[in-house]
Amino acid sequence: MNRKCPSCKSQSYLIQSKFGYHFRLSVPQDLRAVVGKTEFRYSLRTRSLAEAKIEARRMAGEIQRIFRRMRTMRDLLAAA
């Protein structure tokens, strides 16, 4: 029984299950071949919405930074 978090109004990367909250982030199409996945999905190991939102934002920020670095490296290698 997975469903998007009904009480989250903005992009929150949260999925709620009967066991708690999970983080979910789609891998951008241009990076899927490099990453080898179409999405990241992890248990946040909490039933608290407040805690889940904080952790999901932190994880999303870190993964987005990694995506930017991957694109920068790809572009540098293509230019060489």
C-alpha positions as CSV (number, residue, x, y, z in Angstrom):
1,M,0.0,0.0,0.0
2,N,2.2,2.8,-1.3
3,R,0.8,6.3,-2.1
4,K,2.1,9.8,-2.5
5,C,2.1,11.7,0.7
6,P,-1.4,13.3,0.8
7,S,-0.4,16.0,3.3
8,C,2.6,17.2,1.3
9,K,1.7,20.2,-0.9
10,S,5.0,20.8,-2.6
11,Q,7.6,18.5,-4.2
12,S,8.6,16.6,-1.2
13,Y,10.0,13.3,-2.5
14,L,7.9,11.4,0.0
15,I,5.9,8.2,-0.3
16,Q,3.9,7.0,2.6
17,S,3.4,3.3,3.3
18,K,1.9,1.5,6.2
19,F,5.4,1.2,7.7
20,G,6.4,4.8,7.5
21,Y,7.8,7.2,4.9
22,H,10.1,6.6,2.0
23,F,12.2,8.9,-0.1
24,R,11.8,8.7,-3.9
25,L,13.6,10.7,-6.5
26,S,13.6,10.0,-10.3
27,V,16.9,10.0,-12.0
28,P,17.0,12.5,-14.9
29,Q,16.8,10.8,-18.3
30,D,20.2,12.1,-19.4
31,L,21.9,10.4,-16.4
32,R,20.1,7.1,-16.3
33,A,22.6,5.2,-18.4
34,V,25.4,6.4,-16.1
35,V,23.6,5.9,-12.8
36,G,22.1,2.6,-13.9
37,K,18.7,3.3,-12.2
38,T,15.5,5.2,-13.1
39,E,14.9,6.2,-9.5
40,F,16.3,6.3,-6.0
41,R,14.0,4.9,-3.3
42,Y,15.0,4.5,0.4
43,S,13.2,4.0,3.6
44,L,13.4,7.1,5.9
45,R,12.9,4.8,8.9
46,T,10.4,7.1,10.5
47,R,6.6,7.5,10.8
48,S,6.9,11.2,11.7
49,L,6.0,13.4,8.7
50,A,8.0,16.3,10.1
51,E,11.2,14.1,10.4
52,A,10.6,12.6,7.0
53,K,10.3,16.0,5.3
54,I,13.6,17.2,6.8
55,E,15.4,14.0,5.8
56,A,13.9,13.9,2.3
57,R,14.9,17.5,1.6
58,R,18.5,16.8,2.8
59,M,18.7,13.7,0.7
60,A,17.2,15.4,-2.4
61,G,19.7,18.3,-2.1
62,E,22.6,15.9,-1.9
63,I,21.5,13.8,-4.8
64,Q,20.9,17.0,-6.9
65,R,24.4,18.1,-6.1
66,I,25.7,14.8,-7.3
67,F,23.7,15.0,-10.5
68,R,25.2,18.5,-11.2
69,R,28.7,17.1,-10.7
70,M,28.0,14.2,-13.0
71,R,26.8,16.6,-15.7
72,T,29.9,18.8,-15.2
73,M,32.2,15.9,-15.5
74,R,30.4,14.5,-18.6
75,D,30.6,17.9,-20.3
76,L,34.3,18.3,-19.5
77,L,35.1,14.9,-20.9
78,A,33.0,15.6,-24.0
79,A,34.9,18.8,-24.6
80,A,38.3,17.1,-24.2
